[in-house]
Amino acid sequence: MGLINLLFQDPLAFLLVAVPLLYSIIIHELAHGWVADKMGDSTARWLGRLSLNPLKHLDPIGTAMLFIFGFGWAKPVPVNFNNLRDFRKGLIFVSSAGIVANIILAFIAFLFLRLLSPSSPEVIRTLFAYFAQINIMLAAFNLIPIPPLDGSKILMGFASRKFQYSLARLEPYGFFIILGLLWLRVLDPLIAFFRWVILGFISLFLP
């Protein structure tokens, strides 16, 4: 669920939620660049993308999607996978980094919800609840194995060269494929499954 309804129902809560949520997608991209830098590709660092400055990361359409539909994206951090010390491991670790970052952020939000006293202001509870929800949705959405989403590159890391090539050829059309499948609600069960897995994983540490 997007956040547009929250804007009309409680503008203050919307403002309190907006900045952390925007940083959720920024941190997602920053994680990709940081792991790539550690694994041998410093492209993101050279281009100044290892930064928390939102102006360096936000994509207008991706940001609008975040608030309307509950998921979105930032401008992808550039990564030259050929520079990585281990191509296959690099595909897996760099592509997983953003997803892992969102899961960690969701875990932190749930932890704070647990620590809040019953008398805590409702707006604070709303903040952490939406923060957790959006980060879980971002992680689940990016696990979809359709280019250019992270799930496709994670899959490439385990696949044969021939299959990698086939997935890579889809990338120019991937955005339209994803939008079409979302409109037809074909991806709903897969996203729900990934959300269930992520929530199950978090519950192992927050029983």
MODELLER restraints for C-alpha pairs under 7 A, 6 or more apart:
rsr = mdl.restraints
at = mdl.atoms
rsr.add(forms.Gaussian(group=physical.xy_distance, feature=features.Distance(at['CA:1:A'], at['CA:69:A']), mean=5.66, stdev=0.5))
rsr.add(forms.Gaussian(group=physical.xy_distance, feature=features.Distance(at['CA:1:A'], at['CA:70:A']), mean=5.08, stdev=0.5))
rsr.add(forms.Gaussian(group=physical.xy_distance, feature=features.Distance(at['CA:2:A'], at['CA:66:A']), mean=6.78, stdev=0.5))
rsr.add(forms.Gaussian(group=physical.xy_distance, feature=features.Distance(at['CA:2:A'], at['CA:67:A']), mean=5.04, stdev=0.5))
rsr.add(forms.Gaussian(group=physical.xy_distance, feature=features.Distance(at['CA:2:A'], at['CA:68:A']), mean=4.53, stdev=0.5))
rsr.add(forms.Gaussian(group=physical.xy_distance, feature=features.Distance(at['CA:2:A'], at['CA:69:A']), mean=4.31, stdev=0.5))
rsr.add(forms.Gaussian(group=physical.xy_distance, feature=features.Distance(at['CA:2:A'], at['CA:70:A']), mean=4.03, stdev=0.5))
rsr.add(forms.Gaussian(group=physical.xy_distance, feature=features.Distance(at['CA:3:A'], at['CA:67:A']), mean=4.92, stdev=0.5))
rsr.add(forms.Gaussian(group=physical.xy_distance, feature=features.Distance(at['CA:3:A'], at['CA:68:A']), mean=6.15, stdev=0.5))
rsr.add(forms.Gaussian(group=physical.xy_distance, feature=features.Distance(at['CA:3:A'], at['CA:70:A']), mean=6.77, stdev=0.5))
rsr.add(forms.Gaussian(group=physical.xy_distance, feature=features.Distance(at['CA:4:A'], at['CA:67:A']), mean=6.11, stdev=0.5))
rsr.add(forms.Gaussian(group=physical.xy_distance, feature=features.Distance(at['CA:4:A'], at['CA:68:A']), mean=5.91, stdev=0.5))
rsr.add(forms.Gaussian(group=physical.xy_distance, feature=features.Distance(at['CA:6:A'], at['CA:14:A']), mean=5.83, stdev=0.5))
rsr.add(forms.Gaussian(group=physical.xy_distance, feature=features.Distance(at['CA:7:A'], at['CA:14:A']), mean=5.20, stdev=0.5))
rsr.add(forms.Gaussian(group=physical.xy_distance, feature=features.Distance(at['CA:13:A'], at['CA:123:A']), mean=5.70, stdev=0.5))
rsr.add(forms.Gaussian(group=physical.xy_distance, feature=features.Distance(at['CA:13:A'], at['CA:127:A']), mean=6.86, stdev=0.5))
rsr.add(forms.Gaussian(group=physical.xy_distance, feature=features.Distance(at['CA:16:A'], at['CA:127:A']), mean=6.50, stdev=0.5))
rsr.add(forms.Gaussian(group=physical.xy_distance, feature=features.Distance(at['CA:17:A'], at['CA:127:A']), mean=5.19, stdev=0.5))
rsr.add(forms.Gaussian(group=physical.xy_distance, feature=features.Distance(at['CA:17:A'], at['CA:131:A']), mean=7.00, stdev=0.5))
rsr.add(forms.Gaussian(group=physical.xy_distance, feature=features.Distance(at['CA:20:A'], at['CA:131:A']), mean=6.94, stdev=0.5))
rsr.add(forms.Gaussian(group=physical.xy_distance, feature=features.Distance(at['CA:21:A'], at['CA:131:A']), mean=6.08, stdev=0.5))
rsr.add(forms.Gaussian(group=physical.xy_distance, feature=features.Distance(at['CA:24:A'], at['CA:102:A']), mean=6.70, stdev=0.5))
rsr.add(forms.Gaussian(group=physical.xy_distance, feature=features.Distance(at['CA:24:A'], at['CA:135:A']), mean=6.57, stdev=0.5))
rsr.add(forms.Gaussian(group=physical.xy_distance, feature=features.Distance(at['CA:25:A'], at['CA:73:A']), mean=5.94, stdev=0.5))
rsr.add(forms.Gaussian(group=physical.xy_distance, feature=features.Distance(at['CA:25:A'], at['CA:74:A']), mean=5.95, stdev=0.5))
rsr.add(forms.Gaussian(group=physical.xy_distance, feature=features.Distance(at['CA:26:A'], at['CA:52:A']), mean=6.90, stdev=0.5))
rsr.add(forms.Gaussian(group=physical.xy_distance, feature=features.Distance(at['CA:26:A'], at['CA:54:A']), mean=6.81, stdev=0.5))
rsr.add(forms.Gaussian(group=physical.xy_distance, feature=features.Distance(at['CA:26:A'], at['CA:57:A']), mean=6.12, stdev=0.5))
rsr.add(forms.Gaussian(group=physical.xy_distance, feature=features.Distance(at['CA:26:A'], at['CA:74:A']), mean=6.41, stdev=0.5))
rsr.add(forms.Gaussian(group=physical.xy_distance, feature=features.Distance(at['CA:27:A'], at['CA:101:A']), mean=6.99, stdev=0.5))
rsr.add(forms.Gaussian(group=physical.xy_distance, feature=features.Distance(at['CA:28:A'], at['CA:98:A']), mean=4.03, stdev=0.5))
rsr.add(forms.Gaussian(group=physical.xy_distance, feature=features.Distance(at['CA:28:A'], at['CA:99:A']), mean=6.75, stdev=0.5))
rsr.add(forms.Gaussian(group=physical.xy_distance, feature=features.Distance(at['CA:28:A'], at['CA:101:A']), mean=5.95, stdev=0.5))
rsr.add(forms.Gaussian(group=physical.xy_distance, feature=features.Distance(at['CA:28:A'], at['CA:102:A']), mean=6.36, stdev=0.5))
rsr.add(forms.Gaussian(group=physical.xy_distance, feature=features.Distance(at['CA:29:A'], at['CA:74:A']), mean=6.96, stdev=0.5))
rsr.add(forms.Gaussian(group=physical.xy_distance, feature=features.Distance(at['CA:29:A'], at['CA:76:A']), mean=6.31, stdev=0.5))
rsr.add(forms.Gaussian(group=physical.xy_distance, feature=features.Distance(at['CA:29:A'], at['CA:77:A']), mean=5.76, stdev=0.5))
rsr.add(forms.Gaussian(group=physical.xy_distance, feature=features.Distance(at['CA:29:A'], at['CA:98:A']), mean=5.97, stdev=0.5))
rsr.add(forms.Gaussian(group=physical.xy_distance, feature=features.Distance(at['CA:30:A'], at['CA:50:A']), mean=5.78, stdev=0.5))
rsr.add(forms.Gaussian(group=physical.xy_distance, feature=features.Distance(at['CA:31:A'], at['CA:97:A']), mean=5.38, stdev=0.5))
rsr.add(forms.Gaussian(group=physical.xy_distance, feature=features.Distance(at['CA:31:A'], at['CA:98:A']), mean=5.21, stdev=0.5))
rsr.add(forms.Gaussian(group=physical.xy_distance, feature=features.Distance(at['CA:31:A'], at['CA:101:A']), mean=6.64, stdev=0.5))
rsr.add(forms.Gaussian(group=physical.xy_distance, feature=features.Distance(at['CA:32:A'], at['CA:77:A']), mean=6.84, stdev=0.5))
rsr.add(forms.Gaussian(group=physical.xy_distance, feature=features.Distance(at['CA:32:A'], at['CA:94:A']), mean=5.19, stdev=0.5))
rsr.add(forms.Gaussian(group=physical.xy_distance, feature=features.Distance(at['CA:32:A'], at['CA:95:A']), mean=6.44, stdev=0.5))
rsr.add(forms.Gaussian(group=physical.xy_distance, feature=features.Distance(at['CA:32:A'], at['CA:97:A']), mean=5.35, stdev=0.5))
rsr.add(forms.Gaussian(group=physical.xy_distance, feature=features.Distance(at['CA:32:A'], at['CA:98:A']), mean=5.64, stdev=0.5))
rsr.add(forms.Gaussian(group=physical.xy_distance, feature=features.Distance(at['CA:33:A'], at['CA:44:A']), mean=5.47, stdev=0.5))
rsr.add(forms.Gaussian(group=physical.xy_distance, feature=features.Distance(at['CA:33:A'], at['CA:50:A']), mean=6.40, stdev=0.5))
rsr.add(forms.Gaussian(group=physical.xy_distance, feature=features.Distance(at['CA:33:A'], at['CA:77:A']), mean=5.97, stdev=0.5))
rsr.add(forms.Gaussian(group=physical.xy_distance, feature=features.Distance(at['CA:33:A'], at['CA:79:A']), mean=6.88, stdev=0.5))
rsr.add(forms.Gaussian(group=physical.xy_distance, feature=features.Distance(at['CA:34:A'], at['CA:50:A']), mean=6.66, stdev=0.5))
rsr.add(forms.Gaussian(group=physical.xy_distance, feature=features.Distance(at['CA:35:A'], at['CA:94:A']), mean=5.57, stdev=0.5))
rsr.add(forms.Gaussian(group=physical.xy_distance, feature=features.Distance(at['CA:35:A'], at['CA:97:A']), mean=6.82, stdev=0.5))
rsr.add(forms.Gaussian(group=physical.xy_distance, feature=features.Distance(at['CA:36:A'], at['CA:42:A']), mean=6.89, stdev=0.5))
rsr.add(forms.Gaussian(group=physical.xy_distance, feature=features.Distance(at['CA:36:A'], at['CA:79:A']), mean=6.76, stdev=0.5))
rsr.add(forms.Gaussian(group=physical.xy_distance, feature=features.Distance(at['CA:36:A'], at['CA:94:A']), mean=5.69, stdev=0.5))
rsr.add(forms.Gaussian(group=physical.xy_distance, feature=features.Distance(at['CA:39:A'], at['CA:84:A']), mean=5.54, stdev=0.5))
rsr.add(forms.Gaussian(group=physical.xy_distance, feature=features.Distance(at['CA:39:A'], at['CA:85:A']), mean=6.11, stdev=0.5))
rsr.add(forms.Gaussian(group=physical.xy_distance, feature=features.Distance(at['CA:39:A'], at['CA:90:A']), mean=6.91, stdev=0.5))
rsr.add(forms.Gaussian(group=physical.xy_distance, feature=features.Distance(at['CA:40:A'], at['CA:83:A']), mean=6.00, stdev=0.5))
rsr.add(forms.Gaussian(group=physical.xy_distance, feature=features.Distance(at['CA:40:A'], at['CA:84:A']), mean=4.72, stdev=0.5))
rsr.add(forms.Gaussian(group=physical.xy_distance, feature=features.Distance(at['CA:40:A'], at['CA:85:A']), mean=5.79, stdev=0.5))
rsr.add(forms.Gaussian(group=physical.xy_distance, feature=features.Distance(at['CA:41:A'], at['CA:79:A']), mean=6.83, stdev=0.5))
rsr.add(forms.Gaussian(group=physical.xy_distance, feature=features.Distance(at['CA:41:A'], at['CA:80:A']), mean=6.35, stdev=0.5))
rsr.add(forms.Gaussian(group=physical.xy_distance, feature=features.Distance(at['CA:41:A'], at['CA:83:A']), mean=5.13, stdev=0.5))
rsr.add(forms.Gaussian(group=physical.xy_distance, feature=features.Distance(at['CA:41:A'], at['CA:84:A']), mean=5.52, stdev=0.5))
rsr.add(forms.Gaussian(group=physical.xy_distance, feature=features.Distance(at['CA:43:A'], at['CA:78:A']), mean=6.51, stdev=0.5))
rsr.add(forms.Gaussian(group=physical.xy_distance, feature=features.Distance(at['CA:43:A'], at['CA:79:A']), mean=6.14, stdev=0.5))
rsr.add(forms.Gaussian(group=physical.xy_distance, feature=features.Distance(at['CA:43:A'], at['CA:80:A']), mean=6.90, stdev=0.5))
rsr.add(forms.Gaussian(group=physical.xy_distance, feature=features.Distance(at['CA:44:A'], at['CA:50:A']), mean=6.16, stdev=0.5))
rsr.add(forms.Gaussian(group=physical.xy_distance, feature=features.Distance(at['CA:44:A'], at['CA:77:A']), mean=6.22, stdev=0.5))
rsr.add(forms.Gaussian(group=physical.xy_distance, feature=features.Distance(at['CA:44:A'], at['CA:78:A']), mean=5.73, stdev=0.5))
rsr.add(forms.Gaussian(group=physical.xy_distance, feature=features.Distance(at['CA:44:A'], at['CA:79:A']), mean=6.62, stdev=0.5))
rsr.add(forms.Gaussian(group=physical.xy_distance, feature=features.Distance(at['CA:49:A'], at['CA:56:A']), mean=6.41, stdev=0.5))
rsr.add(forms.Gaussian(group=physical.xy_distance, feature=features.Distance(at['CA:49:A'], at['CA:77:A']), mean=6.64, stdev=0.5))
rsr.add(forms.Gaussian(group=physical.xy_distance, feature=features.Distance(at['CA:57:A'], at['CA:74:A']), mean=5.51, stdev=0.5))
rsr.add(forms.Gaussian(group=physical.xy_distance, feature=features.Distance(at['CA:57:A'], at['CA:75:A']), mean=5.24, stdev=0.5))
rsr.add(forms.Gaussian(group=physical.xy_distance, feature=features.Distance(at['CA:58:A'], at['CA:74:A']), mean=4.71, stdev=0.5))
rsr.add(forms.Gaussian(group=physical.xy_distance, feature=features.Distance(at['CA:58:A'], at['CA:75:A']), mean=5.84, stdev=0.5))
rsr.add(forms.Gaussian(group=physical.xy_distance, feature=features.Distance(at['CA:59:A'], at['CA:73:A']), mean=6.88, stdev=0.5))
rsr.add(forms.Gaussian(group=physical.xy_distance, feature=features.Distance(at['CA:59:A'], at['CA:74:A']), mean=4.82, stdev=0.5))
rsr.add(forms.Gaussian(group=physical.xy_distance, feature=features.Distance(at['CA:59:A'], at['CA:75:A']), mean=5.18, stdev=0.5))
rsr.add(forms.Gaussian(group=physical.xy_distance, feature=features.Distance(at['CA:62:A'], at['CA:72:A']), mean=4.52, stdev=0.5))
rsr.add(forms.Gaussian(group=physical.xy_distance, feature=features.Distance(at['CA:62:A'], at['CA:73:A']), mean=4.44, stdev=0.5))
rsr.add(forms.Gaussian(group=physical.xy_distance, feature=features.Distance(at['CA:62:A'], at['CA:74:A']), mean=5.90, stdev=0.5))
rsr.add(forms.Gaussian(group=physical.xy_distance, feature=features.Distance(at['CA:63:A'], at['CA:72:A']), mean=5.80, stdev=0.5))
rsr.add(forms.Gaussian(group=physical.xy_distance, feature=features.Distance(at['CA:63:A'], at['CA:73:A']), mean=6.43, stdev=0.5))
rsr.add(forms.Gaussian(group=physical.xy_distance, feature=features.Distance(at['CA:65:A'], at['CA:71:A']), mean=6.03, stdev=0.5))
rsr.add(forms.Gaussian(group=physical.xy_distance, feature=features.Distance(at['CA:65:A'], at['CA:72:A']), mean=4.99, stdev=0.5))
rsr.add(forms.Gaussian(group=physical.xy_distance, feature=features.Distance(at['CA:66:A'], at['CA:72:A']), mean=4.14, stdev=0.5))
rsr.add(forms.Gaussian(group=physical.xy_distance, feature=features.Distance(at['CA:70:A'], at['CA:134:A']), mean=6.16, stdev=0.5))
rsr.add(forms.Gaussian(group=physical.xy_distance, feature=features.Distance(at['CA:71:A'], at['CA:134:A']), mean=6.64, stdev=0.5))
rsr.add(forms.Gaussian(group=physical.xy_distance, feature=features.Distance(at['CA:71:A'], at['CA:137:A']), mean=6.14, stdev=0.5))
rsr.add(forms.Gaussian(group=physical.xy_distance, feature=features.Distance(at['CA:71:A'], at['CA:138:A']), mean=5.64, stdev=0.5))
rsr.add(forms.Gaussian(group=physical.xy_distance, feature=features.Distance(at['CA:81:A'], at['CA:87:A']), mean=6.35, stdev=0.5))
rsr.add(forms.Gaussian(group=physical.xy_distance, feature=features.Distance(at['CA:81:A'], at['CA:90:A']), mean=6.85, stdev=0.5))
rsr.add(forms.Gaussian(group=physical.xy_distance, feature=features.Distance(at['CA:84:A'], at['CA:90:A']), mean=6.07, stdev=0.5))
rsr.add(forms.Gaussian(group=physical.xy_distance, feature=features.Distance(at['CA:88:A'], at['CA:157:A']), mean=4.70, stdev=0.5))
rsr.add(forms.Gaussian(group=physical.xy_distance, feature=features.Distance(at['CA:89:A'], at['CA:157:A']), mean=6.63, stdev=0.5))
rsr.add(forms.Gaussian(group=physical.xy_distance, feature=features.Distance(at['CA:91:A'], at['CA:153:A']), mean=5.95, stdev=0.5))
rsr.add(forms.Gaussian(group=physical.xy_distance, feature=features.Distance(at['CA:91:A'], at['CA:154:A']), mean=6.03, stdev=0.5))
rsr.add(forms.Gaussian(group=physical.xy_distance, feature=features.Distance(at['CA:91:A'], at['CA:157:A']), mean=5.27, stdev=0.5))
rsr.add(forms.Gaussian(group=physical.xy_distance, feature=features.Distance(at['CA:92:A'], at['CA:153:A']), mean=6.79, stdev=0.5))
rsr.add(forms.Gaussian(group=physical.xy_distance, feature=features.Distance(at['CA:92:A'], at['CA:154:A']), mean=4.57, stdev=0.5))
rsr.add(forms.Gaussian(group=physical.xy_distance, feature=features.Distance(at['CA:92:A'], at['CA:157:A']), mean=5.34, stdev=0.5))
rsr.add(forms.Gaussian(group=physical.xy_distance, feature=features.Distance(at['CA:95:A'], at['CA:150:A']), mean=5.13, stdev=0.5))
rsr.add(forms.Gaussian(group=physical.xy_distance, feature=features.Distance(at['CA:95:A'], at['CA:153:A']), mean=6.15, stdev=0.5))
rsr.add(forms.Gaussian(group=physical.xy_distance, feature=features.Distance(at['CA:95:A'], at['CA:154:A']), mean=5.93, stdev=0.5))
rsr.add(forms.Gaussian(group=physical.xy_distance, feature=features.Distance(at['CA:96:A'], at['CA:150:A']), mean=6.77, stdev=0.5))
rsr.add(forms.Gaussian(group=physical.xy_distance, feature=features.Distance(at['CA:96:A'], at['CA:154:A']), mean=6.75, stdev=0.5))
rsr.add(forms.Gaussian(group=physical.xy_distance, feature=features.Distance(at['CA:99:A'], at['CA:139:A']), mean=4.67, stdev=0.5))
rsr.add(forms.Gaussian(group=physical.xy_distance, feature=features.Distance(at['CA:99:A'], at['CA:142:A']), mean=6.88, stdev=0.5))
rsr.add(forms.Gaussian(group=physical.xy_distance, feature=features.Distance(at['CA:102:A'], at['CA:135:A']), mean=4.93, stdev=0.5))
rsr.add(forms.Gaussian(group=physical.xy_distance, feature=features.Distance(at['CA:102:A'], at['CA:136:A']), mean=6.66, stdev=0.5))
rsr.add(forms.Gaussian(group=physical.xy_distance, feature=features.Distance(at['CA:102:A'], at['CA:138:A']), mean=6.86, stdev=0.5))
rsr.add(forms.Gaussian(group=physical.xy_distance, feature=features.Distance(at['CA:102:A'], at['CA:139:A']), mean=5.80, stdev=0.5))
rsr.add(forms.Gaussian(group=physical.xy_distance, feature=features.Distance(at['CA:103:A'], at['CA:135:A']), mean=6.46, stdev=0.5))
rsr.add(forms.Gaussian(group=physical.xy_distance, feature=features.Distance(at['CA:103:A'], at['CA:136:A']), mean=6.26, stdev=0.5))
rsr.add(forms.Gaussian(group=physical.xy_distance, feature=features.Distance(at['CA:103:A'], at['CA:139:A']), mean=6.55, stdev=0.5))
rsr.add(forms.Gaussian(group=physical.xy_distance, feature=features.Distance(at['CA:105:A'], at['CA:135:A']), mean=6.63, stdev=0.5))
rsr.add(forms.Gaussian(group=physical.xy_distance, feature=features.Distance(at['CA:106:A'], at['CA:131:A']), mean=6.76, stdev=0.5))
rsr.add(forms.Gaussian(group=physical.xy_distance, feature=features.Distance(at['CA:106:A'], at['CA:132:A']), mean=4.17, stdev=0.5))
rsr.add(forms.Gaussian(group=physical.xy_distance, feature=features.Distance(at['CA:106:A'], at['CA:135:A']), mean=5.47, stdev=0.5))
rsr.add(forms.Gaussian(group=physical.xy_distance, feature=features.Distance(at['CA:106:A'], at['CA:136:A']), mean=6.23, stdev=0.5))
rsr.add(forms.Gaussian(group=physical.xy_distance, feature=features.Distance(at['CA:107:A'], at['CA:202:A']), mean=6.22, stdev=0.5))
rsr.add(forms.Gaussian(group=physical.xy_distance, feature=features.Distance(at['CA:109:A'], at['CA:128:A']), mean=5.13, stdev=0.5))
rsr.add(forms.Gaussian(group=physical.xy_distance, feature=features.Distance(at['CA:109:A'], at['CA:131:A']), mean=6.43, stdev=0.5))
rsr.add(forms.Gaussian(group=physical.xy_distance, feature=features.Distance(at['CA:109:A'], at['CA:132:A']), mean=5.35, stdev=0.5))
rsr.add(forms.Gaussian(group=physical.xy_distance, feature=features.Distance(at['CA:110:A'], at['CA:132:A']), mean=6.45, stdev=0.5))
rsr.add(forms.Gaussian(group=physical.xy_distance, feature=features.Distance(at['CA:113:A'], at['CA:125:A']), mean=6.57, stdev=0.5))
rsr.add(forms.Gaussian(group=physical.xy_distance, feature=features.Distance(at['CA:113:A'], at['CA:128:A']), mean=6.47, stdev=0.5))
rsr.add(forms.Gaussian(group=physical.xy_distance, feature=features.Distance(at['CA:136:A'], at['CA:195:A']), mean=6.36, stdev=0.5))
rsr.add(forms.Gaussian(group=physical.xy_distance, feature=features.Distance(at['CA:137:A'], at['CA:195:A']), mean=6.84, stdev=0.5))
rsr.add(forms.Gaussian(group=physical.xy_distance, feature=features.Distance(at['CA:140:A'], at['CA:191:A']), mean=5.62, stdev=0.5))
rsr.add(forms.Gaussian(group=physical.xy_distance, feature=features.Distance(at['CA:140:A'], at['CA:194:A']), mean=5.04, stdev=0.5))
rsr.add(forms.Gaussian(group=physical.xy_distance, feature=features.Distance(at['CA:140:A'], at['CA:195:A']), mean=5.50, stdev=0.5))
rsr.add(forms.Gaussian(group=physical.xy_distance, feature=features.Distance(at['CA:141:A'], at['CA:191:A']), mean=6.04, stdev=0.5))
rsr.add(forms.Gaussian(group=physical.xy_distance, feature=features.Distance(at['CA:142:A'], at['CA:149:A']), mean=5.27, stdev=0.5))
rsr.add(forms.Gaussian(group=physical.xy_distance, feature=features.Distance(at['CA:142:A'], at['CA:150:A']), mean=5.30, stdev=0.5))
rsr.add(forms.Gaussian(group=physical.xy_distance, feature=features.Distance(at['CA:142:A'], at['CA:151:A']), mean=5.88, stdev=0.5))
rsr.add(forms.Gaussian(group=physical.xy_distance, feature=features.Distance(at['CA:143:A'], at['CA:149:A']), mean=6.99, stdev=0.5))
rsr.add(forms.Gaussian(group=physical.xy_distance, feature=features.Distance(at['CA:143:A'], at['CA:150:A']), mean=5.96, stdev=0.5))
rsr.add(forms.Gaussian(group=physical.xy_distance, feature=features.Distance(at['CA:143:A'], at['CA:151:A']), mean=4.08, stdev=0.5))
rsr.add(forms.Gaussian(group=physical.xy_distance, feature=features.Distance(at['CA:144:A'], at['CA:151:A']), mean=5.00, stdev=0.5))
rsr.add(forms.Gaussian(group=physical.xy_distance, feature=features.Distance(at['CA:144:A'], at['CA:152:A']), mean=6.86, stdev=0.5))
rsr.add(forms.Gaussian(group=physical.xy_distance, feature=features.Distance(at['CA:145:A'], at['CA:151:A']), mean=4.17, stdev=0.5))
rsr.add(forms.Gaussian(group=physical.xy_distance, feature=features.Distance(at['CA:145:A'], at['CA:152:A']), mean=3.85, stdev=0.5))
rsr.add(forms.Gaussian(group=physical.xy_distance, feature=features.Distance(at['CA:145:A'], at['CA:155:A']), mean=6.79, stdev=0.5))
rsr.add(forms.Gaussian(group=physical.xy_distance, feature=features.Distance(at['CA:146:A'], at['CA:152:A']), mean=5.06, stdev=0.5))
rsr.add(forms.Gaussian(group=physical.xy_distance, feature=features.Distance(at['CA:146:A'], at['CA:174:A']), mean=6.47, stdev=0.5))
rsr.add(forms.Gaussian(group=physical.xy_distance, feature=features.Distance(at['CA:147:A'], at['CA:167:A']), mean=6.73, stdev=0.5))
rsr.add(forms.Gaussian(group=physical.xy_distance, feature=features.Distance(at['CA:147:A'], at['CA:170:A']), mean=6.44, stdev=0.5))
rsr.add(forms.Gaussian(group=physical.xy_distance, feature=features.Distance(at['CA:147:A'], at['CA:171:A']), mean=4.82, stdev=0.5))
rsr.add(forms.Gaussian(group=physical.xy_distance, feature=features.Distance(at['CA:147:A'], at['CA:174:A']), mean=5.25, stdev=0.5))
rsr.add(forms.Gaussian(group=physical.xy_distance, feature=features.Distance(at['CA:148:A'], at['CA:171:A']), mean=5.53, stdev=0.5))
rsr.add(forms.Gaussian(group=physical.xy_distance, feature=features.Distance(at['CA:148:A'], at['CA:174:A']), mean=6.15, stdev=0.5))
rsr.add(forms.Gaussian(group=physical.xy_distance, feature=features.Distance(at['CA:156:A'], at['CA:164:A']), mean=5.16, stdev=0.5))
rsr.add(forms.Gaussian(group=physical.xy_distance, feature=features.Distance(at['CA:181:A'], at['CA:187:A']), mean=6.03, stdev=0.5))
